[in-house]
Amino acid sequence: MRIVLSDSKSSSIDAVATLLYDRLSVHPTSVIGLATGKTMEPVYAAFVEMVKANPIKLDRVFFFMLDEYLGLPDGHPSSFKAYIQTHLIKPLELSESQFAFPPVHAGSIHEAAEHYELSLKESGGIDLQLLGIGTNGHIGFNEPGSTKTSRTRLVHLTGETQKSNQGQFVDGKVPSDALSMGIGTILDAKNLIMLATGESKAAAMKYLMNHHDDPTCPATYLKSHSHFVLVLDPEAASKINLKI
Ligand code: F6R
């Protein structure tokens, strides 16, 4: 694990956006895994700015979304599909055909999850996976208790996660289930970049530093990945002993 401790929230955001931009400048046919959430919003905004300032070709990039809520109608404004349309697809005029979305509207979720795994495999695998982290250490929607070998599947959200995500729902009603890539799926990506910003992530960061392969904090599974970059702002790093 490589840790990048930034001197401000904005430089941590710029660091992640730059890693994505640089990757796509050099490898325009990359397969990218995308996370959603509040943390990633400014990263996508910074990336969009970079592309607009110094255009790069993105029409041969393929994107896989990490997770999606179950039970929302297609096009629901709080779905992760709507999120990525707002933050990436529309501002960069990307085609939706460049995106794979977890098939949450399929008749058989189990079969659809297997199909998503197959699509990932057939794409040649994810070159770069962007990740946030939940206050309880979840990655994607792999909540505490998830196994290291888990694959794309239906998952139940904890009360803590539902509460954290309440602000993203106009009616405050966060679904209880989701479809998420598994830990094993995420570990198959060639490069992992996780961004943690803000004081609310400080306890999870401290736990992550001190534990390994601990099912109560799924992010600890990532420490065995040989290309895992963790980018932190000073607040997220405030409970760990790191110096710039
Ligand atoms: C969503 C995802 C989640 C979020 C996490 C943090 O696609 O992957 O694991 O990264 O819940 O969310 P924020 O950034 O809103 O604190």
Residues whose N, C-alpha, C, O or C-beta is under 5 A from the ligand:
A	BS01	F6R	A35 T36 G37 K38 T39 M40 L66 D67 L131 G132 I133 G134 H138 I139 G140 F141
